[in-house]
Amino acid sequence: MLVDISGRKAAELASQRLAAIVESSDDAILSKDVNGIIMSWNQGAERVFGYREDEVIGKPVTILIPQDRQDEEPRILARIRQGERIDHYETVRQRKDGSLIDVSLSVSPIADADGKVVGASKIARDISDRRRAEEQKDLLLHEMNHRVKNLFALAGGLVNLSARGALSVQDLVSDLQGKFLALARAHSLTLATAETDFHQIATLHALIAEVTEPYCGDEASGPRIIVVGDDFSLGRSAITNIALLLHEFATNALKYGALAEPTGQVVVECSGEGDTFRMIWREDGVGQRGVDSSQEGFGSRLARATIGALGGSFSREFTNHGLEIKVTLPQAKIRE
């Protein structure tokens, strides 16, 4: 008697192929029963969540869910029992070490031969990099909008600054051309990545002078921006970040602070102590004019984000003498 088992062989081959795909996937793929108990666990799940297979089999899937999101699992299980599929549900899950991870979940019901739902398969994709990219994009778009608005305010401030000492229209035009060209050079520094740009501005004092030059005005009565203290060699990444900070500080000084006054001055003090670099931007006699004390502006938030990326700290306060901005960074970071 001969029995045709080609169908069974084909099913076994398909099952083996599916198992190989699941095991080699970079995504976390696991299965659970209708009570949320983990039944299977692939290598991708170990990479994403940090648990070995023997550590999670037979455990509730809630070990992967942060405490403040525990209510999600009962809702997911209720939908699965009704035979529903959940596609690309973005949420947060917790690794073995306690750290949180952004994931996109797809959950499908598993039915037995009679069509009864007996469990669920779950695919969790790590979307942390995508989330970070989206946040960075939003920050850059917000910064672009902020800078475009600032450019109009800055142009008006530079016109007023030049008009104070211009004896003729030609003098005004010539002075403004010089200031806007210097501003363009300063702007290019904030985006500089080429090796030639890096070698042109290699120290902190030189960078401060280049970025703040358009804001100095007529220095016949004395320098408007004074730099004191230690000088430091800068790395290419640090040049970009510090130039952004200086541009923000100088723009605000021209709109609201010391540089808005004909004789106002800014003192920038640079120092190093141990492994720490510190820069203090002081504007004597400047109060909270033009600043809403109840709400931090985008410039301050941008400064915090920029300094935070370098592992440093930022503070901005109005003392009895005026405005004082403190920036503290690891010296190793300013050389990167």
TIMAR-670345 format. One record per residue (C-alpha): x, y, z. Coordinates in nm, 3 decimals. Layout:
<rec><c1>X</c1><c2>Y</c2><c3>Z</c3></rec>
...
***
This chain:
<rec><c1>0.000</c1><c2>0.000</c2><c3>0.000</c3></rec>
<rec><c1>0.137</c1><c2>0.340</c2><c3>-0.101</c3></rec>
<rec><c1>0.049</c1><c2>0.665</c2><c3>0.083</c3></rec>
<rec><c1>0.113</c1><c2>1.004</c2><c3>-0.073</c3></rec>
<rec><c1>0.291</c1><c2>1.213</c2><c3>0.191</c3></rec>
<rec><c1>0.408</c1><c2>1.493</c2><c3>-0.040</c3></rec>
<rec><c1>0.162</c1><c2>1.734</c2><c3>0.123</c3></rec>
<rec><c1>0.298</c1><c2>1.654</c2><c3>0.468</c3></rec>
<rec><c1>0.656</c1><c2>1.695</c2><c3>0.344</c3></rec>
<rec><c1>0.570</c1><c2>2.032</c2><c3>0.188</c3></rec>
<rec><c1>0.407</c1><c2>2.145</c2><c3>0.514</c3></rec>
<rec><c1>0.714</c1><c2>2.037</c2><c3>0.714</c3></rec>
<rec><c1>0.944</c1><c2>2.227</c2><c3>0.474</c3></rec>
<rec><c1>0.728</c1><c2>2.540</c2><c3>0.495</c3></rec>
<rec><c1>0.730</c1><c2>2.514</c2><c3>0.876</c3></rec>
<rec><c1>1.110</c1><c2>2.483</c2><c3>0.879</c3></rec>
<rec><c1>1.145</c1><c2>2.784</c2><c3>0.652</c3></rec>
<rec><c1>0.912</c1><c2>2.990</c2><c3>0.871</c3></rec>
<rec><c1>1.104</c1><c2>2.889</c2><c3>1.184</c3></rec>
<rec><c1>1.432</c1><c2>2.994</c2><c3>1.021</c3></rec>
<rec><c1>1.286</c1><c2>3.332</c2><c3>0.923</c3></rec>
<rec><c1>1.156</c1><c2>3.393</c2><c3>1.276</c3></rec>
<rec><c1>1.483</c1><c2>3.292</c2><c3>1.438</c3></rec>
<rec><c1>1.699</c1><c2>3.510</c2><c3>1.210</c3></rec>
<rec><c1>1.477</c1><c2>3.819</c2><c3>1.229</c3></rec>
<rec><c1>1.616</c1><c2>4.135</c2><c3>1.387</c3></rec>
<rec><c1>1.267</c1><c2>4.208</c2><c3>1.521</c3></rec>
<rec><c1>1.151</c1><c2>4.062</c2><c3>1.851</c3></rec>
<rec><c1>0.905</c1><c2>3.781</c2><c3>1.769</c3></rec>
<rec><c1>0.731</c1><c2>3.596</c2><c3>2.050</c3></rec>
<rec><c1>0.409</c1><c2>3.411</c2><c3>2.116</c3></rec>
<rec><c1>0.185</c1><c2>3.407</c2><c3>2.423</c3></rec>
<rec><c1>-0.130</c1><c2>3.229</c2><c3>2.533</c3></rec>
<rec><c1>-0.467</c1><c2>3.399</c2><c3>2.586</c3></rec>
<rec><c1>-0.364</c1><c2>3.481</c2><c3>2.943</c3></rec>
<rec><c1>-0.052</c1><c2>3.668</c2><c3>2.833</c3></rec>
<rec><c1>0.202</c1><c2>3.398</c2><c3>2.929</c3></rec>
<rec><c1>0.508</c1><c2>3.389</c2><c3>2.700</c3></rec>
<rec><c1>0.531</c1><c2>3.061</c2><c3>2.504</c3></rec>
<rec><c1>0.813</c1><c2>3.126</c2><c3>2.254</c3></rec>
<rec><c1>1.099</c1><c2>3.376</c2><c3>2.219</c3></rec>
<rec><c1>1.338</c1><c2>3.435</c2><c3>1.925</c3></rec>
<rec><c1>1.695</c1><c2>3.568</c2><c3>1.914</c3></rec>
<rec><c1>1.566</c1><c2>3.908</c2><c3>1.801</c3></rec>
<rec><c1>1.364</c1><c2>3.934</c2><c3>2.123</c3></rec>
<rec><c1>1.677</c1><c2>3.861</c2><c3>2.323</c3></rec>
<rec><c1>1.865</c1><c2>4.139</c2><c3>2.140</c3></rec>
<rec><c1>1.583</c1><c2>4.390</c2><c3>2.179</c3></rec>
<rec><c1>1.480</c1><c2>4.319</c2><c3>2.540</c3></rec>
<rec><c1>1.792</c1><c2>4.161</c2><c3>2.691</c3></rec>
<rec><c1>1.622</c1><c2>3.848</c2><c3>2.832</c3></rec>
<rec><c1>1.735</c1><c2>3.497</c2><c3>2.737</c3></rec>
<rec><c1>1.468</c1><c2>3.252</c2><c3>2.626</c3></rec>
<rec><c1>1.491</c1><c2>3.047</c2><c3>2.948</c3></rec>
<rec><c1>1.436</c1><c2>3.365</c2><c3>3.154</c3></rec>
<rec><c1>1.099</c1><c2>3.451</c2><c3>3.000</c3></rec>
<rec><c1>0.926</c1><c2>3.130</c2><c3>2.888</c3></rec>
<rec><c1>0.631</c1><c2>3.075</c2><c3>3.120</c3></rec>
<rec><c1>0.647</c1><c2>3.433</c2><c3>3.251</c3></rec>
<rec><c1>0.376</c1><c2>3.696</c2><c3>3.193</c3></rec>
<rec><c1>0.445</c1><c2>3.932</c2><c3>2.904</c3></rec>
<rec><c1>0.382</c1><c2>4.220</c2><c3>3.145</c3></rec>
<rec><c1>0.749</c1><c2>4.193</c2><c3>3.255</c3></rec>
<rec><c1>0.820</c1><c2>4.386</c2><c3>2.933</c3></rec>
<rec><c1>0.567</c1><c2>4.660</c2><c3>3.005</c3></rec>
<rec><c1>0.652</c1><c2>4.971</c2><c3>3.212</c3></rec>
<rec><c1>0.450</c1><c2>5.016</c2><c3>3.530</c3></rec>
<rec><c1>0.262</c1><c2>5.317</c2><c3>3.394</c3></rec>
<rec><c1>0.146</c1><c2>5.118</c2><c3>3.086</c3></rec>
<rec><c1>0.029</c1><c2>4.794</c2><c3>3.251</c3></rec>
<rec><c1>-0.330</c1><c2>4.869</c2><c3>3.145</c3></rec>
<rec><c1>-0.236</c1><c2>4.816</c2><c3>2.777</c3></rec>
<rec><c1>-0.204</c1><c2>4.436</c2><c3>2.798</c3></rec>
<rec><c1>-0.563</c1><c2>4.359</c2><c3>2.913</c3></rec>
<rec><c1>-0.697</c1><c2>4.568</c2><c3>2.625</c3></rec>
<rec><c1>-0.470</c1><c2>4.391</c2><c3>2.375</c3></rec>
<rec><c1>-0.570</c1><c2>4.045</c2><c3>2.504</c3></rec>
<rec><c1>-0.940</c1><c2>4.137</c2><c3>2.489</c3></rec>
<rec><c1>-0.907</c1><c2>4.226</c2><c3>2.121</c3></rec>
<rec><c1>-0.704</c1><c2>3.912</c2><c3>2.047</c3></rec>
<rec><c1>-0.968</c1><c2>3.686</c2><c3>2.207</c3></rec>
<rec><c1>-1.220</c1><c2>3.841</c2><c3>1.967</c3></rec>
<rec><c1>-0.998</c1><c2>3.744</c2><c3>1.674</c3></rec>
<rec><c1>-0.879</c1><c2>4.100</c2><c3>1.601</c3></rec>
<rec><c1>-0.533</c1><c2>4.184</c2><c3>1.465</c3></rec>
<rec><c1>-0.341</c1><c2>4.485</c2><c3>1.597</c3></rec>
<rec><c1>-0.114</c1><c2>4.655</c2><c3>1.343</c3></rec>
<rec><c1>0.177</c1><c2>4.893</c2><c3>1.410</c3></rec>
<rec><c1>0.077</c1><c2>4.998</c2><c3>1.759</c3></rec>
<rec><c1>0.350</c1><c2>5.238</c2><c3>1.878</c3></rec>
<rec><c1>0.423</c1><c2>5.227</c2><c3>2.249</c3></rec>
<rec><c1>0.705</c1><c2>5.195</c2><c3>2.504</c3></rec>
<rec><c1>0.843</c1><c2>4.872</c2><c3>2.649</c3></rec>
<rec><c1>1.103</c1><c2>4.794</c2><c3>2.916</c3></rec>
<rec><c1>1.429</c1><c2>4.603</c2><c3>2.879</c3></rec>
<rec><c1>1.579</c1><c2>4.365</c2><c3>3.134</c3></rec>
<rec><c1>1.809</c1><c2>4.643</c2><c3>3.262</c3></rec>
<rec><c1>1.510</c1><c2>4.870</c2><c3>3.325</c3></rec>
<rec><c1>1.575</c1><c2>5.104</c2><c3>3.032</c3></rec>
<rec><c1>1.282</c1><c2>5.202</c2><c3>2.810</c3></rec>
<rec><c1>1.257</c1><c2>5.144</c2><c3>2.437</c3></rec>
<rec><c1>1.017</c1><c2>5.280</c2><c3>2.173</c3></rec>
<rec><c1>0.858</c1><c2>4.995</c2><c3>1.978</c3></rec>
<rec><c1>0.601</c1><c2>4.932</c2><c3>1.707</c3></rec>
<rec><c1>0.387</c1><c2>4.627</c2><c3>1.788</c3></rec>
<rec><c1>0.194</c1><c2>4.398</c2><c3>1.555</c3></rec>
<rec><c1>-0.015</c1><c2>4.135</c2><c3>1.734</c3></rec>
<rec><c1>-0.207</c1><c2>3.856</c2><c3>1.558</c3></rec>
<rec><c1>-0.437</c1><c2>3.589</c2><c3>1.706</c3></rec>
<rec><c1>-0.333</c1><c2>3.220</c2><c3>1.688</c3></rec>
<rec><c1>-0.621</c1><c2>2.975</c2><c3>1.634</c3></rec>
<rec><c1>-0.633</c1><c2>2.595</c2><c3>1.671</c3></rec>
<rec><c1>-0.772</c1><c2>2.351</c2><c3>1.413</c3></rec>
<rec><c1>-1.127</c1><c2>2.432</c2><c3>1.525</c3></rec>
<rec><c1>-1.078</c1><c2>2.806</c2><c3>1.480</c3></rec>
<rec><c1>-1.062</c1><c2>2.880</c2><c3>1.853</c3></rec>
<rec><c1>-0.819</c1><c2>3.154</c2><c3>1.953</c3></rec>
<rec><c1>-0.554</c1><c2>2.994</c2><c3>2.177</c3></rec>
<rec><c1>-0.290</c1><c2>3.263</c2><c3>2.183</c3></rec>
<rec><c1>-0.119</c1><c2>3.545</c2><c3>1.993</c3></rec>
<rec><c1>0.198</c1><c2>3.610</c2><c3>1.800</c3></rec>
<rec><c1>0.367</c1><c2>3.943</c2><c3>1.863</c3></rec>
<rec><c1>0.629</c1><c2>4.129</c2><c3>1.659</c3></rec>
<rec><c1>0.804</c1><c2>4.421</c2><c3>1.833</c3></rec>
<rec><c1>1.020</c1><c2>4.648</c2><c3>1.618</c3></rec>
<rec><c1>1.269</c1><c2>4.886</c2><c3>1.782</c3></rec>
<rec><c1>1.185</c1><c2>5.237</c2><c3>1.654</c3></rec>
<rec><c1>1.409</c1><c2>5.430</c2><c3>1.895</c3></rec>
<rec><c1>1.637</c1><c2>5.555</c2><c3>1.615</c3></rec>
<rec><c1>1.337</c1><c2>5.670</c2><c3>1.412</c3></rec>
<rec><c1>1.190</c1><c2>5.852</c2><c3>1.712</c3></rec>
<rec><c1>1.522</c1><c2>6.026</c2><c3>1.779</c3></rec>
<rec><c1>1.544</c1><c2>6.125</c2><c3>1.413</c3></rec>
<rec><c1>1.190</c1><c2>6.267</c2><c3>1.424</c3></rec>
<rec><c1>1.269</c1><c2>6.464</c2><c3>1.740</c3></rec>
<rec><c1>1.588</c1><c2>6.598</c2><c3>1.582</c3></rec>
<rec><c1>1.395</c1><c2>6.693</c2><c3>1.268</c3></rec>
<rec><c1>1.134</c1><c2>6.877</c2><c3>1.474</c3></rec>
<rec><c1>1.406</c1><c2>7.060</c2><c3>1.666</c3></rec>
<rec><c1>1.580</c1><c2>7.161</c2><c3>1.342</c3></rec>
<rec><c1>1.255</c1><c2>7.282</c2><c3>1.185</c3></rec>
<rec><c1>1.173</c1><c2>7.480</c2><c3>1.498</c3></rec>
<rec><c1>1.525</c1><c2>7.620</c2><c3>1.498</c3></rec>
<rec><c1>1.496</c1><c2>7.716</c2><c3>1.131</c3></rec>
<rec><c1>1.170</c1><c2>7.899</c2><c3>1.198</c3></rec>
<rec><c1>1.326</c1><c2>8.067</c2><c3>1.501</c3></rec>
<rec><c1>1.634</c1><c2>8.173</c2><c3>1.305</c3></rec>
<rec><c1>1.437</c1><c2>8.313</c2><c3>1.012</c3></rec>
<rec><c1>1.242</c1><c2>8.533</c2><c3>1.253</c3></rec>
<rec><c1>1.564</c1><c2>8.627</c2><c3>1.427</c3></rec>
<rec><c1>1.724</c1><c2>8.729</c2><c3>1.098</c3></rec>
<rec><c1>1.460</c1><c2>8.998</c2><c3>1.042</c3></rec>
<rec><c1>1.501</c1><c2>9.128</c2><c3>1.397</c3></rec>
<rec><c1>1.878</c1><c2>9.109</c2><c3>1.363</c3></rec>
<rec><c1>1.875</c1><c2>9.299</c2><c3>1.032</c3></rec>
<rec><c1>1.674</c1><c2>9.577</c2><c3>1.194</c3></rec>
<rec><c1>1.912</c1><c2>9.590</c2><c3>1.489</c3></rec>
<rec><c1>2.218</c1><c2>9.609</c2><c3>1.263</c3></rec>
<rec><c1>2.060</c1><c2>9.888</c2><c3>1.058</c3></rec>
<rec><c1>1.998</c1><c2>10.089</c2><c3>1.377</c3></rec>
<rec><c1>2.348</c1><c2>10.016</c2><c3>1.501</c3></rec>
<rec><c1>2.508</c1><c2>10.135</c2><c3>1.176</c3></rec>
<rec><c1>2.281</c1><c2>10.439</c2><c3>1.144</c3></rec>
<rec><c1>2.408</c1><c2>10.582</c2><c3>1.474</c3></rec>
<rec><c1>2.753</c1><c2>10.656</c2><c3>1.333</c3></rec>
<rec><c1>2.682</c1><c2>10.694</c2><c3>0.960</c3></rec>
<rec><c1>2.756</c1><c2>11.038</c2><c3>0.818</c3></rec>
<rec><c1>2.600</c1><c2>10.962</c2><c3>0.479</c3></rec>
<rec><c1>2.394</c1><c2>10.708</c2><c3>0.295</c3></rec>
<rec><c1>2.711</c1><c2>10.571</c2><c3>0.136</c3></rec>
<rec><c1>2.871</c1><c2>10.529</c2><c3>0.478</c3></rec>
<rec><c1>2.559</c1><c2>10.345</c2><c3>0.599</c3></rec>
<rec><c1>2.556</c1><c2>10.114</c2><c3>0.295</c3></rec>
<rec><c1>2.926</c1><c2>10.038</c2><c3>0.326</c3></rec>
<rec><c1>2.900</c1><c2>9.971</c2><c3>0.699</c3></rec>
<rec><c1>2.598</c1><c2>9.744</c2><c3>0.657</c3></rec>
<rec><c1>2.764</c1><c2>9.550</c2><c3>0.377</c3></rec>
<rec><c1>3.058</c1><c2>9.478</c2><c3>0.603</c3></rec>
<rec><c1>2.834</c1><c2>9.369</c2><c3>0.890</c3></rec>
<rec><c1>2.621</c1><c2>9.139</c2><c3>0.677</c3></rec>
<rec><c1>2.929</c1><c2>8.981</c2><c3>0.517</c3></rec>
<rec><c1>3.072</c1><c2>8.920</c2><c3>0.864</c3></rec>
<rec><c1>2.736</c1><c2>8.775</c2><c3>0.972</c3></rec>
<rec><c1>2.743</c1><c2>8.541</c2><c3>0.672</c3></rec>
<rec><c1>3.092</c1><c2>8.423</c2><c3>0.775</c3></rec>
<rec><c1>2.970</c1><c2>8.361</c2><c3>1.128</c3></rec>
<rec><c1>2.667</c1><c2>8.170</c2><c3>0.998</c3></rec>
<rec><c1>2.889</c1><c2>7.950</c2><c3>0.781</c3></rec>
<rec><c1>3.090</c1><c2>7.857</c2><c3>1.090</c3></rec>
<rec><c1>2.781</c1><c2>7.705</c2><c3>1.252</c3></rec>
<rec><c1>2.758</c1><c2>7.465</c2><c3>0.957</c3></rec>
<rec><c1>3.130</c1><c2>7.418</c2><c3>0.895</c3></rec>
<rec><c1>3.244</c1><c2>7.062</c2><c3>0.835</c3></rec>
<rec><c1>3.516</c1><c2>7.105</c2><c3>0.574</c3></rec>
<rec><c1>3.878</c1><c2>7.055</c2><c3>0.683</c3></rec>
<rec><c1>3.972</c1><c2>7.405</c2><c3>0.561</c3></rec>
<rec><c1>3.704</c1><c2>7.567</c2><c3>0.775</c3></rec>
<rec><c1>3.821</c1><c2>7.367</c2><c3>1.074</c3></rec>
<rec><c1>4.179</c1><c2>7.490</c2><c3>1.048</c3></rec>
<rec><c1>4.079</c1><c2>7.853</c2><c3>0.996</c3></rec>
<rec><c1>3.912</c1><c2>7.873</c2><c3>1.339</c3></rec>
<rec><c1>4.099</c1><c2>7.649</c2><c3>1.582</c3></rec>
<rec><c1>4.074</c1><c2>7.822</c2><c3>1.921</c3></rec>
<rec><c1>3.789</c1><c2>7.940</c2><c3>2.141</c3></rec>
<rec><c1>3.897</c1><c2>8.307</c2><c3>2.150</c3></rec>
<rec><c1>3.925</c1><c2>8.317</c2><c3>1.770</c3></rec>
<rec><c1>3.579</c1><c2>8.160</c2><c3>1.736</c3></rec>
<rec><c1>3.425</c1><c2>8.414</c2><c3>1.975</c3></rec>
<rec><c1>3.583</c1><c2>8.701</c2><c3>1.782</c3></rec>
<rec><c1>3.460</c1><c2>8.568</c2><c3>1.446</c3></rec>
<rec><c1>3.104</c1><c2>8.493</c2><c3>1.553</c3></rec>
<rec><c1>3.051</c1><c2>8.815</c2><c3>1.751</c3></rec>
<rec><c1>3.225</c1><c2>9.051</c2><c3>1.505</c3></rec>
<rec><c1>2.897</c1><c2>9.158</c2><c3>1.333</c3></rec>
<rec><c1>2.755</c1><c2>9.267</c2><c3>1.670</c3></rec>
<rec><c1>3.042</c1><c2>9.487</c2><c3>1.785</c3></rec>
<rec><c1>2.943</c1><c2>9.808</c2><c3>1.604</c3></rec>
<rec><c1>3.170</c1><c2>10.113</c2><c3>1.614</c3></rec>
<rec><c1>3.443</c1><c2>10.037</c2><c3>1.868</c3></rec>
<rec><c1>3.589</c1><c2>10.389</c2><c3>1.868</c3></rec>
<rec><c1>3.469</c1><c2>10.431</c2><c3>2.227</c3></rec>
<rec><c1>3.603</c1><c2>10.091</c2><c3>2.331</c3></rec>
<rec><c1>3.541</c1><c2>9.722</c2><c3>2.255</c3></rec>
<rec><c1>3.179</c1><c2>9.604</c2><c3>2.283</c3></rec>
<rec><c1>3.265</c1><c2>9.239</c2><c3>2.351</c3></rec>
<rec><c1>3.562</c1><c2>9.160</c2><c3>2.574</c3></rec>
<rec><c1>3.706</c1><c2>8.810</c2><c3>2.602</c3></rec>
<rec><c1>3.919</c1><c2>8.724</c2><c3>2.908</c3></rec>
<rec><c1>4.066</c1><c2>8.410</c2><c3>3.058</c3></rec>
<rec><c1>4.206</c1><c2>8.089</c2><c3>2.914</c3></rec>
<rec><c1>4.201</c1><c2>7.997</c2><c3>2.548</c3></rec>
<rec><c1>4.123</c1><c2>7.643</c2><c3>2.433</c3></rec>
<rec><c1>4.177</c1><c2>7.438</c2><c3>2.119</c3></rec>
<rec><c1>3.846</c1><c2>7.328</c2><c3>1.968</c3></rec>
<rec><c1>3.743</c1><c2>7.017</c2><c3>1.781</c3></rec>
<rec><c1>3.526</c1><c2>7.029</c2><c3>1.471</c3></rec>
<rec><c1>3.204</c1><c2>6.922</c2><c3>1.644</c3></rec>
<rec><c1>3.260</c1><c2>7.165</c2><c3>1.931</c3></rec>
<rec><c1>3.305</c1><c2>7.456</c2><c3>1.689</c3></rec>
<rec><c1>2.959</c1><c2>7.401</c2><c3>1.546</c3></rec>
<rec><c1>2.787</c1><c2>7.376</c2><c3>1.884</c3></rec>
<rec><c1>2.971</c1><c2>7.663</c2><c3>2.053</c3></rec>
<rec><c1>2.920</c1><c2>7.888</c2><c3>1.748</c3></rec>
<rec><c1>2.545</c1><c2>7.824</c2><c3>1.772</c3></rec>
<rec><c1>2.550</c1><c2>7.922</c2><c3>2.139</c3></rec>
<rec><c1>2.750</c1><c2>8.240</c2><c3>2.080</c3></rec>
<rec><c1>2.525</c1><c2>8.338</c2><c3>1.790</c3></rec>
<rec><c1>2.219</c1><c2>8.293</c2><c3>2.014</c3></rec>
<rec><c1>2.370</c1><c2>8.489</c2><c3>2.305</c3></rec>
<rec><c1>2.488</c1><c2>8.776</c2><c3>2.082</c3></rec>
<rec><c1>2.154</c1><c2>8.798</c2><c3>1.899</c3></rec>
<rec><c1>1.967</c1><c2>8.828</c2><c3>2.228</c3></rec>
<rec><c1>2.218</c1><c2>9.085</c2><c3>2.353</c3></rec>
<rec><c1>2.153</c1><c2>9.295</c2><c3>2.042</c3></rec>
<rec><c1>1.774</c1><c2>9.266</c2><c3>2.071</c3></rec>
<rec><c1>1.729</c1><c2>9.292</c2><c3>2.448</c3></rec>
<rec><c1>2.060</c1><c2>9.329</c2><c3>2.626</c3></rec>
<rec><c1>2.385</c1><c2>9.519</c2><c3>2.651</c3></rec>
<rec><c1>2.446</c1><c2>9.551</c2><c3>2.276</c3></rec>
<rec><c1>2.111</c1><c2>9.728</c2><c3>2.234</c3></rec>
<rec><c1>2.270</c1><c2>10.026</c2><c3>2.417</c3></rec>
<rec><c1>2.528</c1><c2>10.249</c2><c3>2.243</c3></rec>
<rec><c1>2.785</c1><c2>10.200</c2><c3>2.520</c3></rec>
<rec><c1>2.685</c1><c2>9.856</c2><c3>2.645</c3></rec>
<rec><c1>2.949</c1><c2>9.585</c2><c3>2.683</c3></rec>
<rec><c1>2.961</c1><c2>9.209</c2><c3>2.710</c3></rec>
<rec><c1>3.238</c1><c2>9.028</c2><c3>2.898</c3></rec>
<rec><c1>3.304</c1><c2>8.664</c2><c3>2.810</c3></rec>
<rec><c1>3.514</c1><c2>8.484</c2><c3>3.070</c3></rec>
<rec><c1>3.670</c1><c2>8.147</c2><c3>2.982</c3></rec>
<rec><c1>3.838</c1><c2>7.919</c2><c3>3.232</c3></rec>
<rec><c1>3.937</c1><c2>7.559</c2><c3>3.290</c3></rec>
<rec><c1>3.951</c1><c2>7.367</c2><c3>3.616</c3></rec>
<rec><c1>4.051</c1><c2>7.002</c2><c3>3.617</c3></rec>
<rec><c1>3.856</c1><c2>6.830</c2><c3>3.340</c3></rec>
<rec><c1>3.591</c1><c2>7.104</c2><c3>3.324</c3></rec>
<rec><c1>3.560</c1><c2>7.400</c2><c3>3.088</c3></rec>
<rec><c1>3.350</c1><c2>7.701</c2><c3>3.194</c3></rec>
<rec><c1>3.235</c1><c2>8.004</c2><c3>2.994</c3></rec>
<rec><c1>3.049</c1><c2>8.294</c2><c3>3.157</c3></rec>
<rec><c1>2.870</c1><c2>8.554</c2><c3>2.941</c3></rec>
<rec><c1>2.805</c1><c2>8.874</c2><c3>3.145</c3></rec>
<rec><c1>2.598</c1><c2>9.176</c2><c3>3.051</c3></rec>
<rec><c1>2.610</c1><c2>9.435</c2><c3>3.333</c3></rec>
<rec><c1>2.303</c1><c2>9.649</c2><c3>3.393</c3></rec>
<rec><c1>2.070</c1><c2>9.427</c2><c3>3.190</c3></rec>
<rec><c1>1.731</c1><c2>9.341</c2><c3>3.344</c3></rec>
<rec><c1>1.449</c1><c2>9.117</c2><c3>3.222</c3></rec>
<rec><c1>1.323</c1><c2>9.351</c2><c3>2.954</c3></rec>
<rec><c1>1.174</c1><c2>9.176</c2><c3>2.655</c3></rec>
<rec><c1>1.187</c1><c2>8.845</c2><c3>2.843</c3></rec>
<rec><c1>0.887</c1><c2>8.661</c2><c3>2.987</c3></rec>
<rec><c1>1.016</c1><c2>8.543</c2><c3>3.324</c3></rec>
<rec><c1>0.738</c1><c2>8.285</c2><c3>3.357</c3></rec>
<rec><c1>0.834</c1><c2>8.093</c2><c3>3.043</c3></rec>
<rec><c1>1.170</c1><c2>7.984</c2><c3>2.904</c3></rec>
<rec><c1>1.219</c1><c2>8.097</c2><c3>2.545</c3></rec>
<rec><c1>1.318</c1><c2>7.876</c2><c3>2.254</c3></rec>
<rec><c1>1.669</c1><c2>8.023</c2><c3>2.258</c3></rec>
<rec><c1>1.727</c1><c2>7.894</c2><c3>2.612</c3></rec>
<rec><c1>1.576</c1><c2>7.555</c2><c3>2.525</c3></rec>
<rec><c1>1.796</c1><c2>7.535</c2><c3>2.217</c3></rec>
<rec><c1>2.100</c1><c2>7.623</c2><c3>2.430</c3></rec>
<rec><c1>2.011</c1><c2>7.349</c2><c3>2.680</c3></rec>
<rec><c1>1.967</c1><c2>7.094</c2><c3>2.401</c3></rec>
<rec><c1>2.297</c1><c2>7.194</c2><c3>2.238</c3></rec>
<rec><c1>2.491</c1><c2>7.184</c2><c3>2.564</c3></rec>
<rec><c1>2.314</c1><c2>6.867</c2><c3>2.675</c3></rec>
<rec><c1>2.438</c1><c2>6.694</c2><c3>2.360</c3></rec>
<rec><c1>2.792</c1><c2>6.773</c2><c3>2.478</c3></rec>
<rec><c1>2.726</c1><c2>6.643</c2><c3>2.830</c3></rec>
<rec><c1>2.734</c1><c2>6.990</c2><c3>2.989</c3></rec>
<rec><c1>2.508</c1><c2>7.226</c2><c3>3.182</c3></rec>
<rec><c1>2.358</c1><c2>7.570</c2><c3>3.118</c3></rec>
<rec><c1>2.219</c1><c2>7.837</c2><c3>3.351</c3></rec>
<rec><c1>2.081</c1><c2>8.184</c2><c3>3.284</c3></rec>
<rec><c1>1.995</c1><c2>8.428</c2><c3>3.561</c3></rec>
<rec><c1>1.955</c1><c2>8.799</c2><c3>3.632</c3></rec>
<rec><c1>2.175</c1><c2>8.905</c2><c3>3.926</c3></rec>
<rec><c1>2.198</c1><c2>9.241</c2><c3>4.101</c3></rec>
<rec><c1>2.456</c1><c2>9.341</c2><c3>3.840</c3></rec>
<rec><c1>2.278</c1><c2>9.216</c2><c3>3.529</c3></rec>
<rec><c1>2.249</c1><c2>8.908</c2><c3>3.310</c3></rec>
<rec><c1>2.484</c1><c2>8.614</c2><c3>3.369</c3></rec>
<rec><c1>2.488</c1><c2>8.303</c2><c3>3.150</c3></rec>
<rec><c1>2.705</c1><c2>8.009</c2><c3>3.259</c3></rec>
<rec><c1>2.807</c1><c2>7.721</c2><c3>3.033</c3></rec>
<rec><c1>2.994</c1><c2>7.423</c2><c3>3.177</c3></rec>
<rec><c1>3.132</c1><c2>7.143</c2><c3>2.958</c3></rec>
<rec><c1>3.379</c1><c2>6.853</c2><c3>2.988</c3></rec>
<rec><c1>3.709</c1><c2>6.967</c2><c3>2.835</c3></rec>
<rec><c1>3.727</c1><c2>6.641</c2><c3>2.641</c3></rec>
<rec><c1>3.404</c1><c2>6.736</c2><c3>2.460</c3></rec>
<rec><c1>3.527</c1><c2>7.073</c2><c3>2.334</c3></rec>
<rec><c1>3.821</c1><c2>6.899</c2><c3>2.168</c3></rec>
<rec><c1>3.605</c1><c2>6.652</c2><c3>1.972</c3></rec>
***
